Amino acid sequence: MMLGLLLARAGVATVALEKHGDFLRDFRGDTVHPSTLEILAELGLKEQFDALPQHRVEQLEGMFADGIHALGDFRRLRPFPYMALVPQWDFLNLLATEAQRHDGFQLCMRHEATELVRGPDGRVTGVIARTPDGMVQFNADLVVGCDGRHSSLREAAGLQPQNLGAPMDVLWFRLPRLPSDPSGTYGVPGYGNFLVMLNRNEYWQVASVIAKGEADRWREQPIDEFRAKVARKVGFLADRVDNIVSWDDVKLLEVRVDRLQQWYRPGLLLIGDAAHAMSPIGGVGINLAIQDAVAAGNILARALQAPGLPDESVLAAVQQRRLLPTKIIQALQVFIQRRVIAPALAAEASDRPVELPRIARLLLRSSFIRSLPARILGQGFRREHVQFPSR
Ligand SMILES: Cc1cc2nc3c(=O)[nH]c(=O)nc-3n(C[C@H](O)[C@H](O)[C@H](O)COP(=O)(O)OP(=O)(O)OC[C@H]3O[C@@H](n4cnc5c(N)ncnc54)[C@H](O)[C@@H]3O)c2cc1C
């Protein structure tokens, strides 16, 4: 949607195909980092974004045996010293509404791209989509696959991502939040399983991180046992765990970390999760996808306005621009997965609260050190900026 908006803004005729009838998917990543806030400001959309229902996170904190400790601090970042938690459908609706203000932008809901169309020389020249009115062919100078981690366009192109491995899966659920609850966004470390609690004002969006492939085993236990585990980990949730009525209220996210070696073929480019699925560590997935879209928008708008078809060097330039920042963040995520998460999940399960190690406590006294994770995750590497003025 962001790429569609940027291209339409720059005067390039663009069609966005979305297989669903709306953007209402709970829960698909609502962590809008400062890098994305900057893009919204550059597009003149920050005020409208601020009007969306949201919770601003200034610090990431851990609930340890000896109390709450700040682990990351956004407050030193400029110009936006916070991360916003915003429902993804509101964010996408905002981008869609803005894109539709531009001539030459068309959003086709309930259009599922199923096949690539190729010219006699093998170049991708369009897609075939399943629509409420039957199969429809769209011809295009360039097809961009932004169709997520299970990308069908990637598969149709015969591209296979390299799996970088992940030791965990995530069970997501929500619980009501009361005014007397603590106000932060927390990690609750533990052995065998741990929680992440995102403050969504009226409710807690809770991630229960479990060992990879163990979801079926977890779901074999009665839901009462699961509720009791949550209550033992976070005492103040005990009075409301009954809101998890059955396992239907608990959604599985199969964590994947992967990356394509080559993000393009003649006439086709892949970006976002289709090119590189990210680990949920740091909640960077949507933000990297947005950065890809901005880089692609800057490079492609120029190429698509020039006469002739964009050649492979243009598509290679998008990959070259985004590969290093993606690799750095994925390398950090894989490091944390191997060194911290895998050993914690492999340890004998215990509901005892974990102590923050003394060395970490000493290091985290420094506001500079606390701001580092926020800077790395919130602003990323090689920040993109919108280069084209609106036409
Ligand atoms: C349960 C869950 C929780 C997550 N939590 C976070 C988080 O907290 N923070 C974060 O930053 N990231 C999170 N992520 C990751 C984040 O959602 C992705 O990294 C990000 O959305 C990638 O954006 P994208 O545009 O590349 O793909 P997606 O957001 O997956 O968008 C792909 C779109 O393409 C559509 N589509 C798919 N196939 C087709 C087709 N054939 N034809 C037409 N349309 C199609 C889909 O309906 C979808 O709208 C989470 C992911 C999941 C699954």
The ligand as a MOL file (V3000), in Angstrom:
LIG
                    3D

  0  0  0     0  0            999 V3000
M  V30 BEGIN CTAB
M  V30 COUNTS 53 58 0 0 0
M  V30 BEGIN ATOM
M  V30 1 C 0.7050 -12.8010 13.9130 0
M  V30 2 C 1.7560 -11.8120 13.4320 0
M  V30 3 C 2.2440 -10.8530 14.3130 0
M  V30 4 C 3.2070 -9.9390 13.8820 0
M  V30 5 N 3.6690 -8.9760 14.7460 0
M  V30 6 C 4.4590 -7.9740 14.2870 0
M  V30 7 C 4.7640 -6.8330 15.0910 0
M  V30 8 O 4.3590 -6.7430 16.2430 0
M  V30 9 N 5.4920 -5.8480 14.5420 0
M  V30 10 C 5.9550 -5.9010 13.2530 0
M  V30 11 O 6.6010 -4.9400 12.8040 0
M  V30 12 N 5.7200 -6.9670 12.4760 0
M  V30 13 C 4.9450 -7.9860 12.9520 0
M  V30 14 N 4.6300 -9.0320 12.1500 0
M  V30 15 C 5.2040 -9.0840 10.8200 0
M  V30 16 C 4.5100 -8.1030 9.9340 0
M  V30 17 O 3.1200 -8.3600 9.9010 0
M  V30 18 C 5.1140 -8.2270 8.5420 0
M  V30 19 O 6.5280 -8.1630 8.6070 0
M  V30 20 C 4.6630 -7.0930 7.6590 0
M  V30 21 O 3.2650 -6.9960 7.6810 0
M  V30 22 C 5.1600 -7.3410 6.2390 0
M  V30 23 O 4.5050 -6.4760 5.3680 0
M  V30 24 P 4.2530 -6.9160 3.8880 0
M  V30 25 O 3.5110 -5.7840 3.2820 0
M  V30 26 O 5.5140 -7.3810 3.2710 0
M  V30 27 O 3.3190 -8.2160 3.9600 0
M  V30 28 P 1.9150 -8.4100 4.6510 0
M  V30 29 O 1.6630 -7.4280 5.7130 0
M  V30 30 O 1.8180 -9.8550 4.9610 0
M  V30 31 O 0.9020 -8.0400 3.5050 0
M  V30 32 C 0.6590 -8.8690 2.4290 0
M  V30 33 C -0.7010 -8.4840 1.8830 0
M  V30 34 O -0.8670 -9.1490 0.6560 0
M  V30 35 C -2.1170 -9.7890 0.6540 0
M  V30 36 N -1.9710 -10.9500 -0.2190 0
M  V30 37 C -1.3090 -12.0960 0.0530 0
M  V30 38 N -1.2840 -12.8840 -1.0160 0
M  V30 39 C -1.9480 -12.2040 -1.9930 0
M  V30 40 C -2.2560 -12.5140 -3.3400 0
M  V30 41 N -1.8850 -13.6500 -3.9150 0
M  V30 42 N -2.9420 -11.6000 -4.0660 0
M  V30 43 C -3.3390 -10.4110 -3.5130 0
M  V30 44 N -3.0670 -10.0760 -2.2390 0
M  V30 45 C -2.3740 -10.9730 -1.4950 0
M  V30 46 C -2.4140 -10.1250 2.0970 0
M  V30 47 O -3.8100 -10.2610 2.3220 0
M  V30 48 C -1.8240 -8.9140 2.7970 0
M  V30 49 O -2.7420 -7.8540 2.9280 0
M  V30 50 C 3.7080 -9.9980 12.5620 0
M  V30 51 C 3.2280 -10.9800 11.6830 0
M  V30 52 C 2.2520 -11.8870 12.1080 0
M  V30 53 C 1.7460 -12.9420 11.1350 0
M  V30 END ATOM
M  V30 BEGIN BOND
M  V30 1 1 1 2
M  V30 2 1 2 3
M  V30 3 2 2 52
M  V30 4 2 3 4
M  V30 5 1 4 5
M  V30 6 1 4 50
M  V30 7 2 5 6
M  V30 8 1 6 7
M  V30 9 1 6 13
M  V30 10 2 7 8
M  V30 11 1 7 9
M  V30 12 1 9 10
M  V30 13 2 10 11
M  V30 14 1 10 12
M  V30 15 2 12 13
M  V30 16 1 13 14
M  V30 17 1 14 15
M  V30 18 1 14 50
M  V30 19 1 15 16
M  V30 20 1 16 17
M  V30 21 1 16 18
M  V30 22 1 18 19
M  V30 23 1 18 20
M  V30 24 1 20 21
M  V30 25 1 20 22
M  V30 26 1 22 23
M  V30 27 1 23 24
M  V30 28 2 24 25
M  V30 29 1 24 26
M  V30 30 1 24 27
M  V30 31 1 27 28
M  V30 32 2 28 29
M  V30 33 1 28 30
M  V30 34 1 28 31
M  V30 35 1 31 32
M  V30 36 1 32 33
M  V30 37 1 33 34
M  V30 38 1 33 48
M  V30 39 1 34 35
M  V30 40 1 35 36
M  V30 41 1 35 46
M  V30 42 1 36 37
M  V30 43 1 36 45
M  V30 44 2 37 38
M  V30 45 1 38 39
M  V30 46 1 39 40
M  V30 47 2 39 45
M  V30 48 1 40 41
M  V30 49 2 40 42
M  V30 50 1 42 43
M  V30 51 2 43 44
M  V30 52 1 44 45
M  V30 53 1 46 47
M  V30 54 1 46 48
M  V30 55 1 48 49
M  V30 56 2 50 51
M  V30 57 1 51 52
M  V30 58 1 52 53
M  V30 END BOND
M  V30 END CTAB
M  END
